């Protein structure tokens, strides 16, 4: 990817992780919801993703978009996810098509299929011996209104791919936890995404050739119920980390700075 890349939600946890991991690899353009504490080293804009006039100047002359902005709260109310996540994603796609953007990478979520974790399947599906896998081909099954907004974002992307031939990669992000897997949280260990694997899967999505894809964004954990096969096959994703490789002492030592995003 030689052209500039627009990163929305640049001040959020995933945005900071992607930017820190890929800072030197791309010519970044950043869109923030509010003024950052320090001016970034890259061109940036402040605005609302649902506002066409806020988005348009940030989208000029970019070749790809990584769209992370939105209300990330699993229990966010409908009014917020409708405006920030659904309307915002639709606006981002509209402007991307108008500006001739080639590739759109959308931060979907495990919550788009959260209701697949039924009482009959859990907790076994969080354990290494269980072979249940979600592949990305299953019908969305959101477990909350935030999940509805992420599943809707995937469908919006499908429309714009079919109608306008923009390449779309939806990454259903798991549990991005700083430095180590969550402690005493089986579900979080099964869907753990390390910071370097988070940056790597977004780099793969920027570089690979594809049409429309839904993939899972987790590390290569021994215990998992999300399949990584599509991400590996289509994107060339090669995760380096595995929640099973962290022993108790290592995990406890790193717990102070942990932030769960699941």
C-alpha positions in Angstrom: 0.0 0.0 0.0 1.8 3.1 -1.3 -1.0 5.5 -0.9 -2.0 7.2 2.4 -4.1 5.2 4.8 -6.9 6.8 6.8 -7.3 5.5 10.4 -10.5 6.5 12.2 -10.9 6.1 15.9 -7.2 6.8 16.1 -7.4 7.7 19.8 -9.0 4.4 20.8 -7.3 1.3 22.2 -7.3 -0.6 18.9 -6.4 2.5 17.0 -3.4 3.2 19.2 -2.3 -0.4 18.9 -2.5 -0.4 15.1 -0.7 2.9 14.8 2.0 2.0 17.2 2.7 -1.3 15.5 2.6 0.0 11.9 3.8 3.6 12.4 6.8 3.4 10.1 5.1 1.3 7.4 2.4 3.7 6.0 1.7 7.3 5.3 -1.1 7.8 7.9 -4.1 10.2 8.0 -5.9 10.2 11.3 -9.4 11.0 12.4 -10.1 11.6 16.0 -13.4 12.1 17.8 -11.9 14.7 20.1 -8.6 16.7 20.3 -5.7 14.4 21.3 -3.6 15.4 24.2 -0.6 15.9 21.9 -0.5 16.7 18.2 0.2 13.5 16.3 3.1 13.3 13.9 0.7 12.6 11.0 -2.0 14.8 9.4 -5.1 14.6 11.5 -8.7 15.8 11.7 -11.3 16.1 14.5 -14.9 15.2 13.7 -17.9 12.9 13.8 -17.8 9.9 11.5 -21.5 10.3 10.7 -20.9 13.9 9.5 -20.1 14.0 5.8 -18.3 17.3 6.1 -16.1 16.1 8.9 -15.1 13.0 7.0 -14.6 14.3 3.5 -11.4 16.3 4.1 -9.8 13.4 5.9 -10.6 11.0 3.1 -9.0 13.0 0.3 -6.3 11.1 -1.7 -6.2 8.0 0.5 -5.9 4.5 -0.9 -7.3 2.6 2.1 -9.4 3.1 5.2 -9.1 1.3 8.6 -12.4 2.2 10.2 -12.3 1.7 14.0 -14.4 4.7 15.2 -17.7 4.1 17.0 -19.2 3.6 20.4 -17.3 0.5 21.7 -19.4 -0.2 24.8 -21.0 -3.7 24.8 -24.0 -2.1 26.6 -24.2 1.0 24.5 -27.8 2.3 24.0 -29.5 2.1 20.6 -29.4 5.8 20.0 -25.6 5.8 20.3 -24.9 2.7 18.2 -27.4 3.9 15.5 -25.6 7.3 15.2 -22.0 6.5 15.9 -21.7 2.9 14.6 -24.4 2.4 11.9 -24.8 5.9 10.4 -21.1 6.6 10.9 -20.1 3.4 9.0 -22.5 4.2 6.2 -21.1 7.7 5.9 -17.6 6.4 5.8 -18.4 4.1 3.0 -20.2 6.8 1.0 -17.3 9.2 1.2 -14.8 6.4 0.5 -16.6 5.5 -2.7 -17.0 9.2 -3.7 -13.2 9.7 -3.2 -12.2 6.6 -5.1 -10.8 4.6 -2.1 -9.7 1.1 -3.1 -9.9 -0.8 0.2 -12.0 -0.5 3.4 -11.1 -2.4 6.5 -13.9 -2.5 9.1 -13.4 -3.2 12.8 -16.2 -5.7 13.4 -16.4 -7.5 16.7 -16.9 -10.9 18.4 -20.2 -9.4 19.6 -21.6 -9.7 16.1 -21.8 -13.5 16.9 -22.0 -13.3 20.7 -25.3 -15.1 21.0 -23.6 -18.2 19.4 -22.2 -18.8 22.9 -25.2 -20.7 24.1 -25.6 -22.4 27.5 -25.2 -25.7 25.8 -21.9 -24.8 24.3 -20.2 -22.9 27.2 -17.9 -23.3 28.9 -16.6 -26.2 26.8 -16.2 -24.1 23.7 -13.7 -22.0 25.6 -11.5 -25.0 26.2 -8.7 -26.6 24.2 -10.4 -30.0 23.8 -13.5 -28.5 22.1 -13.6 -28.4 18.3 -16.5 -26.0 17.8 -15.5 -23.2 15.4 -17.1 -20.1 14.0 -15.6 -19.5 10.5 -17.1 -16.1 9.4 -19.5 -17.9 7.1 -22.2 -18.2 9.7 -25.1 -15.9 9.9 -24.6 -13.0 12.4 -26.0 -13.7 15.9 -25.4 -10.6 17.9 -25.7 -10.7 21.7 -26.3 -7.0 22.3 -27.2 -3.8 20.5 -23.5 -3.1 20.0 -23.3 -6.5 18.2 -26.2 -5.5 16.1 -24.3 -2.4 15.0 -21.3 -4.4 14.1 -23.2 -7.0 12.1 -25.0 -4.2 10.3 -21.6 -2.6 9.5 -20.6 -5.9 7.8 -23.9 -5.8 5.8 -23.2 -2.2 4.8 -19.8 -3.3 3.5 -21.4 -6.1 1.5 -23.7 -3.6 -0.2 -20.8 -1.2 -1.1 -18.7 -4.1 -2.3 -21.4 -5.4 -4.6 -22.6 -2.0 -5.7 -19.3 -0.2 -6.1 -16.6 -2.9 -6.1 -14.6 -1.5 -3.2 -12.6 -4.2 -1.4 -13.9 -4.9 2.1 -12.4 -6.8 5.0 -14.4 -7.2 8.2 -12.2 -8.2 11.1 -14.2 -9.6 14.0 -11.8 -8.5 16.7 -11.6 -10.7 19.8 -10.1 -9.6 23.2 -7.3 -7.1 22.7 -5.5 -7.2 26.0 -2.2 -5.5 26.7 0.9 -7.7 27.0 -0.8 -10.9 28.2 -4.0 -12.9 28.0 -6.7 -12.1 30.6 -6.2 -13.9 33.9 -8.9 -16.4 35.1 -11.1 -15.6 32.2 -11.5 -18.6 29.9 -13.5 -16.8 27.2 -10.9 -14.0 27.1 -8.1 -16.5 26.7 -9.9 -18.2 23.9 -10.4 -15.0 22.0 -7.2 -13.2 23.0 -5.6 -10.9 20.4 -2.1 -9.7 21.3 -1.0 -6.1 20.4 1.5 -7.3 17.8 -1.0 -9.7 16.2 -3.6 -6.9 16.1 -1.2 -4.7 14.2 -0.2 -7.6 12.0 -3.7 -8.6 10.9 -4.4 -5.0 9.9 -1.2 -4.9 7.9 -2.2 -8.1 6.2 -5.6 -6.6 5.4 -3.9 -3.5 3.9 -1.6 -5.6 1.7 -3.7 -8.6 0.6 -5.9 -8.8 -2.5 -9.5 -9.8 -1.9 -13.1 -8.8 -2.6 -15.4 -9.1 0.4 -14.1 -11.0 3.5 -15.1 -11.7 7.1 -12.3 -12.9 9.2 -11.6 -13.4 12.9 -9.0 -11.3 14.7 -7.5 -13.4 17.5 -4.0 -14.7 18.2 -3.2 -18.4 17.5 -4.4 -19.6 20.8 -4.6 -23.3 21.6 -8.0 -22.8 23.0 -10.2 -21.0 20.5 -13.7 -21.1 19.0 -12.9 -18.8 16.1 -11.3 -20.2 13.1 -8.2 -18.5 11.7 -8.2 -20.4 8.5 -9.8 -17.7 6.3 -7.5 -15.0 7.7 -4.5 -17.1 7.0 -5.6 -18.2 3.6 -6.8 -14.9 2.2 -4.8 -12.3 4.1 -1.7 -14.3 4.8 -2.1 -13.7 8.5 0.6 -15.3 10.6 -0.1 -14.7 14.2 2.8 -15.0 16.6 1.2 -15.3 20.0 -0.8 -17.9 21.9 -2.6 -17.5 25.2 -1.4 -20.9 26.3 2.2 -19.8 26.3 1.8 -17.5 29.3 2.3 -19.1 32.7 0.8 -17.8 35.9 3.8 -15.8 37.0 4.2 -14.0 33.7 0.5 -13.1 33.5 0.3 -11.9 37.1 3.4 -9.7 36.6 1.8 -7.9 33.6 -1.7 -7.5 35.0 -1.4 -4.0 36.2 -1.6 -2.4 32.8 -4.2 -4.7 31.3 -7.1 -3.4 29.3 -9.8 -5.7 28.1 -11.6 -4.9 24.8 -14.0 -7.7 24.2 
